[in-house]
């Protein structure tokens, strides 16, 4: 079992983890817009809340696109 673990450790040390700094920023923007939208709905301002929910969808989509783009760009080339 020890030989298998050492082989796995060697394999994962060779893998380089790539981080896109815009992904956590996008996640925070998404969470912030979501919170603002929920607060607007709670205060009775449904027009603003609806606009903020649409903005949340755009921010969330952009964040997912960044994640997919990063994975595609830095992924293994076969």
Rosetta blueprint (number, residue, H / E / L):
1 X L
2 X H
3 X H
4 X H
5 X H
6 X H
7 X H
8 X H
9 X H
10 X H
11 X H
12 X H
13 X H
14 X H
15 X L
16 X L
17 X L
18 X L
19 X L
20 X L
21 X H
22 X H
23 X H
24 X H
25 X H
26 X H
27 X H
28 X H
29 X H
30 X H
31 X H
32 X H
33 X H
34 X H
35 X H
36 X H
37 X H
38 X H
39 X H
40 X H
41 X H
42 X H
43 X H
44 X L
45 X L
46 X H
47 X H
48 X H
49 X H
50 X H
51 X H
52 X H
53 X H
54 X H
55 X H
56 X H
57 X H
58 X H
59 X H
60 X H
61 X H
62 X H
63 X H
64 X H
65 X H
66 X H
67 X H
68 X H
69 X H
70 X H
71 X H
72 X H
73 X H
74 X H
75 X L
76 X L
77 X L
78 X L
